[in-house]
Amino acid sequence: MKKILLISPYPPAQNPRLVKEYETLKQEGFYVKVLFAERDKWASVHTLAQNTDFIRVGGKYGSVFYYFSRIIHKLIRNIFPFEFGYNRVSLLLYLKAMSIKSDLYIGHNLASLPLVVKLAKRNYGKCGFDAEDFHRNEVTDTITDKDVKLKTLIEDKYIQQIDYFTAASPLIAKSYKNLYPKLNPIIINNVFKKKYQPILNLANNKSLKLFWFSQTIGTNRGLEDVIRALNSLNNPMIELHLLGNVSTNTATHFKKLAIFKINYHAPISGNRIFNLAAKCDIGLALEPGFCLNNKIALSNKIFTYLISGLAVIASDTLAQKKFLTEYPLIGMSYPIGDIQALAKTIDTYDKNRNLLNEAKTNSHQLAKLEFNWEKESFKFIQVIDNVLNN
């Protein structure tokens, strides 16, 4: 039985792609372990503590060892900025992984990239990396920025040493291919299992419910635009539902901005989001395009809306515009920051419920027939088999 170790500096609740890969590998009969660390308080309660295949490194959020690991990180990050200083738990993940000899090491998030390469060389195994983002430009596009320079150095040193490379969107794959021509990126979309798909809930002629979610509800993520758009419509029958962890400052900011009540929902486990979303009508993908990664990433928002049977309203980032152009029957896009266009799109769906229900039905069907994990997992397993058998 081949042994596979997945490594991530983030917990399962904040890394659904890793969880899907783990479940698929287990179903295929591989011996699989997962090393992870905790980052945010809200995600700590969703840790798969009952599953012994998931091994937490760096302590539980808020524990003594958690804070001690932060001190260790501060001491070593200037000594080993690439391999072990990039993330709080980089060194701890590597030390723990040394005791789990595997045939294949799979990294999620850039902090794991140097680790899987080093582990594969140390134990004569193979290694792969999943690029959910275009990492060097996920904060800024300024090439002189410290974050960009560090991530660029890590990618330049290690990406070309891996045995396979998967990416979360066509444009992320293309961007890495442009940087490293010998790389052969395989696109694995951020989709979900069909068993989680709720029954299609068509809109009635009553309230129109808009839905947006993320790990954290924050400013400068397009939410100000939709609030201003709804202010301009001033329609009490249109509701805004936000799912995620929200700070008091952010909630206060939005309350001052909105002339209507915003409905907040506390973070829940990933598989429960679909049923909550299905109670709404329109899924919002409001990416502001503030950096290259934000422009080319195709987040799990859109695929969550598809499987939940929602019409999609998306800002026209490069990736989202491309997707809506290829699948125009699921929703509409609008120019980034154009509040009047966004308001007009929302109003169109509010006044034309037949059009809205057509988009909801098309989304539901598209997820069922094309964008689901059953199809993507087949591609993933083909990659794994090719790597392990060659």
LINNORDA-V191787 format. One record per helix or strand. SS is the DSSP state (H for helix, E for strand). FROM is the first residue (numbers start at 1). TO is the last residue. If there is no record, write none. Layout:
BEGIN
{{SS FROM TO} {SS FROM TO}}
END
This chain:
BEGIN
{{E 3 8} {H 12 14} {H 16 27} {E 31 36} {H 41 44} {E 54 56} {H 64 76} {H 90 97} {E 104 108} {H 110 122} {E 126 131} {H 135 137} {H 146 161} {E 164 167} {H 170 179} {E 186 187} {H 194 196} {E 208 217} {H 223 233} {E 238 246} {H 248 257} {E 262 265} {H 270 277} {E 282 285} {H 292 296} {H 300 308} {E 311 315} {H 318 326} {H 328 330} {E 331 334} {H 339 351} {H 353 369} {H 373 388}}
END
